[in-house]
Amino acid sequence: MNIEEFRLYCLEKPGVSESFPFDEHTLVFKVLNKMFALAGLERIPFSINLKCDPERAILLRDEHPEILPGYHMNKKHWNTINCEGQLTSKMIQELIDHSYQLVWNSLSKKTIQSFNEGN
């Protein structure tokens, strides 16, 4: 998966916005103003940071050398995924979906209701 595929996949999800809140090289995706994915545009190899359930994060790191504790993130809740390794695009999409869903599920009912009423 390359940066443009990653970007388009994230933007397809409901309530997602993209921004550069940290610097001009770190692309951040938020669902209703809560971060679920980010990518350093100048990092080689291309990698992304995704939120992950802590127990699942440990299992994924043990099974896949492309998945590491989150670079510059809370390592309990974030993974860094090397998108140029052996992981399939389908698996990376599943990891993006998991991150998005974790953040969506953490949103308040009021926030979700306001979003649903606006769409």
Secondary structure, 3 states (H helix, E strand, C coil): CCHHHHHHHHHCCCCEEEECCCCCCEEEEEECCEEEEEEECCCCCCEEEEECCHHHHHHHHHHCCCEEECCCCCCCCEEEEECCCCCCHHHHHHHHHHHHHHHHHHCCHHHHHHHHHHC
